[in-house]
Amino acid sequence: MAKTLFDKIWDAHVVREVAGGLTVFYIDRHLIHEVTSPQAFDELTARGLTLRRPEQIVATADHNVPTRHQDQPIQDPLSRSQVDKLTENCAKFGVELYGLGHQYQGIVHVIGPELGITQPGLTMVCGDSHTSTHGAFGTIAFGIGTSQVTQVMASQCLLLDKPKRMRITLDGDLRPGVTAKDLILYVIFQLGTGGATGYFVEYAGSAIRGLSMEGRMTVCNMSIEMGARGGLIAPDATTFDYLKGRRFAPQGENWDRAVAYWQTLYSDEDAVFDAKLQFDASAIQPMITYGTNPGMGIPLSASIPVLNGGSEATSFDKSLRYMGFQPGESLLGKEINYVFIGSCTNSRIEDLRTVAAYVRGKQKAAHVEAIIVPGSKQVEQQAIAEGLDKVLAEAGFELREPGCSACLAMNDDKIPAGAYCVSTSNRNFEGRQGPGARTLLASPLVAAITAVEGRLVDITQYLN
Amino acid sequence: MEKFQTLRSGVVPLPIENVDTDQIIPARFLKATTREGFGANLFADWRYTSDGQPKPDFVLNDARYLGHQILLAGKNFGCGSSREHAAWALYDAGFRVVISSYFADIFRGNALNTGLLPLQVSDEVLQGLFEVVAQDPQAALTVDLQAQTLTVPGWAEVIHFELDPYKKECLINGYDDIDFLISQEAAITAFEQQRSWVF
């Protein structure tokens, strides 16, 4: 019977089906970090349980770490205690930890792929909603809560109901200046912030095939922002080329066997999806968000919509009040004080190259604070090896050390109340980048141009 | 996990859609390493001014709704971050039921694992419930989990709600998934021995 890519991987991981339609579902790889794991380790201990497969867990410290002076003790006592707790737990339970100072440390969804831990056909979870990122490799990957982290620790399984399957096809060539970030912001705008709730989404079509792995990760990363359990892209030569030779990728004969299997991971022609959507990728323009959820996006050169009543009117008005914007207004010309380039959405080497290529020989606007936080130590080292650190420094950008940083502002990297920040991260929720902070989500290219101009501009006029 | 069987309680109305878990519990309060105490910071940025004073126009600071254990919220409640701390914060603040016309997937699972019932109703019923509470802030709803019914004062018919039968049993008895998954040990071990896709 014809199967979707999702069904092929799902079916291979069913330990058994139990009454009521639930599935005991096997998890191949489990990523943990300091914020959502301490209560899980405690629960395990309280029940007299231990890790079932410690070798299938990898830990890093990312959410709550400073992005300056990582060689020194963490100043904030609560953050320090949380990071210390992760270190203690990993030592006690025998989990591989890439903590601060380690050459592999970084944002959990950046290091998994770059170390080759993420591979096609696997199932992966993490106590973080952006685990959907790993779907770019043809991996069933999704975020879980702390109780589920405990369940996977104890049993290597979860008890799940099977999501519905959606396919989103994007055919056509992306226009100059339009990136993977614009593509996914466009899709989320089309579906709305809850439009894919209950679904696992497969992205297909020539525009998706044409993306690099970094671009595909950006797309899958934001699947959760339209409510999807996860996103998936069928692996192909781009995927295999990216993985080959990575630290934990299969080697030698195993590599050939792996690729032979991975090549079977695609949706069969007659496979049935519960929902199918199609968009023309060539119609997508550089995007920006104006509101307080990622579905509130518009093309940069368009105007904020005007809403005529409806159940969403109260929420829409509240959102615009928070942002200090008016319905029907254009965002072009708006002064911006902060630019944040980073997060599991856009902190990979390709993102840093995009920014450096644009700002080379230019200067950020005097009133803009521009920080760029690499996704991992490896990205940071690669940027230095390519001389990007100098280009960025000369343009007035501050290159920090790796972590989640101002994406969720758990550490000291906060945007002040009322200030506007063009951010390459994934969420523009109220207060996400600090209490009162106003976030406008955009691509690294839009962020770089905004930093130089000091205001929002129609970026198509600024491309070479 | 505490058992949940029936609840009769007043409602706290929050007619906002797409309430994300960053609002329910902002990230800066996630630095604790235990499960307790998150209720004090529930909806912190909507509830308190920057110097920690209660904002009088936020519903949790409205004396009429004090002590009510049912939160009534706009659609797509709990979207965004997977932080289970959001469910813990609601529970810690005394809530036992959240009613909405739909919930984000991860939040729904986290709530059920916390002993907090995510009770899904239609958009029309949700609208009707907001009207009931607007007319009488003390209107008490009755949730009967065994019968899967919601009884609303003044309504001729009870509202039936759906819930996975396994999850229902878990809530009624205070069980969680760990015990069940541990009991599957033999099947899991057998499964692991035939995994062919790990290279």
Interface residues (C-beta under 8 A of the other chain):
Chain A: A12 V15 R16 V18 A19 G20 G21 L22 V24 Y26 D28 V35 T36 P38 Q39 D42 E43 R47 L49 R52 H63 N64 D76 L78 S79 S81 Q82 K85 Q119 G121 L122 G127 D128 S129 G143 I144 G145 T146 S147 Q148 T150 Q151 A154 S155 Q156 C157 L158 L159 D161 P163 T193 G194 T197 G198 I224 E225 G227 R229 P250 N254 W255 R257 A258 Y261 N293 G295 S311 E312 T314 S315 K318 L408 A409 M410 A417 R427 F429 E430 G431 R432 P435 G436
Chain B: P15 I16 E17 N18 D20 D22 Q23 P26 A27 R28 L30 K31 A32 T33 T34 R35 D45 S50 G74 K75 N76 C79 G80 S81 S82 R83 E84 H85 A87 Y102 A104 D105 I106 G109 N110 N113 T114 D123 Q127 D164 P165 Y166 D176 D177 I178 F180 L181 I182 Q184 E185 A187 I188 F191 E192 R195 S196 W197 V198 F199
